[in-house]
């Protein structure tokens, strides 16, 4: 799932480890989220969104991800 985690983290000049510490996960988890290899749980997404002062919807690009998923289902 596409997220804005890396973009927001870079804008605030925060390291992956600093973000991981703030939201109580390992830096590997943040790396995996940023590489779109792992989708955060709702609670983790909420914690990250709080750190950056954005909504979960904005953080997780929910509208964009829904549109991409809808297109996949159209082709079935």
N, C-alpha and C positions, 0 to 999 in steps of 0.2 A: 504494500500500500504506500502510495506517495504521501509524504508529509513535508512540513516546512521546518522540521527540527533543525537540520543543518543550517538552513538559511537564517533562522532566528538565532541560533547559537553563534554563528559567525558574526552576525550583526552586533551582538552584544560582547564579542571578543571573549567568549567563554570556551573553555576546553571541554572535550567530551568527558573527562574525569570530573570536572567541576559540576557539570550538569548531572552526571550520574550520582554524585554525592548528594546533590540537592533533592533528587527524586528517589533515592534509596535503591539504586540498581548498579550493576557493574558497567564499566565503560564499554565492555563488549556488547551489552544490550543497546546502548546508545549508537554504537557503530553499526550494529545490525539494523536498527531502525532507519538510520541515515542511508544505508545501502539498499533499503526496501526489501531486506531479507527477513524482516520480522515486523509484525504489526503489534503495536503496543496494546495492552489491555485497556479497558475504559478507564480504570483508576490511574494507570501510568500516564495515559494521554492527558487526563485531568491534571495530574501533578505537573507535567511538563508545560501544559497550557498556562497554569497558574504562575510558573516561574517567568514566563515571557509576557504575561498579561494579555493573552489572546484566548479565544474560545476553542474548545475541542474541535468544533466544526472547522474553524479556520486552520488550526494546527494540522489536522488530518486531511485537509483538502477534500472534505466529504462530498461536496457537490461535484467536483471534478472526478473523484474516484467512483461515485455513483454513475455518472455519465459513461465512464469507461466500461464499468461492469454491465450497464444496460446494453451497450453496443455488442458486448460479447454474447449476451443472451439473445439478441436479435438475430445473430448469425447461426443459431442452433436449429 
